[in-house]
Amino acid sequence: MHTAAFRAAGLHGTYEARRVPAAELPAALAGLRQPGVLGANLSLPHKEAALPWLDELTPAARAIGAVNTVIHRQGRLTGENTDAQGLFEALLELGAGGTGDRNTGGAVAVLGAGGAARAAVYVAVTLLERDVYILNRTRARAQELAESWAAPDRPGPRALAADPGEVPWEQIRLLVNASSAGLDAPGQTPLPDFGFTRLPAGALVYDMVYKPAETRLMREARAAGRRAENGLGMLAHQARLAFRAWTGADVPVGVFLDALSSPAGREQQG
Ligand SMILES: NC(=O)c1ccc[n+]([C@@H]2O[C@H](COP(=O)([O-])OP(=O)(O)OC[C@H]3O[C@@H](n4cnc5c(N)ncnc54)[C@H](OP(=O)(O)O)[C@@H]3O)[C@@H](O)[C@H]2O)c1
């Protein structure tokens, strides 16, 4: 995606994947302070581990407690989280979570309690201003995530841990899978034995997973007549936002989506 973006922006630059063992993370981050380096993306488990080694965090990265993008400027490293804004923009493109929706109420359900779920809860509570129900295989982690949003200085929408039986499904206009259930596993779902007709007719099921392109969660939601999308839009938007933060160039999201659907992009997605 970033190679295509450099080309589209008329810039000379390279983006390469590196495997960094946990013990080498501080040295790898220090290496980003060299002149000519724009920054980096981080993946698991570095998204949270990197925080102490950065000079500053954006408000979103601080609230989420995870960084997927590091921006280098004049020897200083800033941690940003473009997963959250990327999800938000993908949802807006799909017409979910716009101001009209906010006025008509509705709540969000998030499946999972890892870094991606933290970003989804941030989007639901802070950007969409909706109550959010967090469901996770390990309930204690959902509880922990919900409690981290219960700060007294954060009034407004609430985050609640829940089991499927406790969620008012008829109020859920947006269901986000932020768990890794279904990833490379077409027969797996984070929500087994669920009747998707319990969701309102206009509800959107957004699966952050994009391998396979149609997950079991999406297949079952669609079979019940509910709209369902995979996480490719989020993936493209988080990359677009990272690229803009590094270079200042606002490359259209279509460039990133086209790269993802190219033979090389498909190969990398497996
Ligand atoms: N589209 C995008 O741009 C984008 C961006 C970021 C992440 N993602 C995707 O989001 C997913 C989660 O990423 P993450 O970084 O949050 O991972 P993570 O921190 O490892 O969290 C994984 C979560 O999935 C749950 N889980 C794992 N296997 C499960 C199963 N078989 N059934 C039910 N729940 C299961 C875990 O539950 P426990 O707590 O019980 O272990 C945990 O809550 C991944 O598939 C990742 O590829 C997509």
The ligand as a Gaussian input file, in Angstrom:
#p B3LYP/6-31G(d) Opt

LIG

0 1
 N       -8.815000      -4.231000       9.636000
 C       -7.806000      -3.661000      10.260000
 O       -7.235000      -2.664000       9.807000
 C       -7.367000      -4.221000      11.578000
 C       -6.590000      -3.435000      12.456000
 C       -6.221000      -3.976000      13.697000
 C       -6.600000      -5.278000      14.012000
 N       -7.341000      -6.011000      13.122000
 C       -7.766000      -7.396000      13.445000
 O       -8.433000      -7.379000      14.696000
 C       -8.242000      -8.641000      15.338000
 C       -7.822000      -8.436000      16.786000
 O       -6.554000      -7.796000      16.833000
 P       -5.877000      -7.407000      18.240000
 O       -4.657000      -6.648000      17.880000
 O       -6.854000      -6.773000      19.155000
 O       -5.499000      -8.861000      18.805000
 P       -5.299000      -9.316000      20.335000
 O       -4.850000      -8.174000      21.172000
 O       -4.477000     -10.547000      20.255000
 O       -6.777000      -9.707000      20.828000
 C       -7.426000     -10.830000      20.309000
 C       -8.849000     -10.872000      20.863000
 O       -9.559000     -11.891000      20.145000
 C      -10.127000     -12.812000      21.108000
 N      -10.110000     -14.133000      20.479000
 C       -9.057000     -14.764000      19.936000
 N       -9.430000     -15.956000      19.435000
 C      -10.759000     -16.085000      19.687000
 C      -11.717000     -17.096000      19.422000
 N      -11.387000     -18.229000      18.801000
 N      -13.001000     -16.885000      19.803000
 C      -13.344000     -15.741000      20.424000
 N      -12.479000     -14.741000      20.706000
 C      -11.201000     -14.918000      20.343000
 C       -9.248000     -12.712000      22.326000
 O      -10.002000     -13.137000      23.436000
 P       -9.301000     -13.534000      24.848000
 O       -9.161000     -12.263000      25.619000
 O      -10.265000     -14.484000      25.449000
 O       -7.972000     -14.160000      24.498000
 C       -8.938000     -11.215000      22.337000
 O      -10.004000     -10.472000      22.893000
 C       -7.220000      -9.404000      14.490000
 O       -7.931000     -10.313000      13.670000
 C       -6.579000      -8.325000      13.646000
 O       -6.119000      -8.826000      12.406000
 C       -7.726000      -5.505000      11.919000

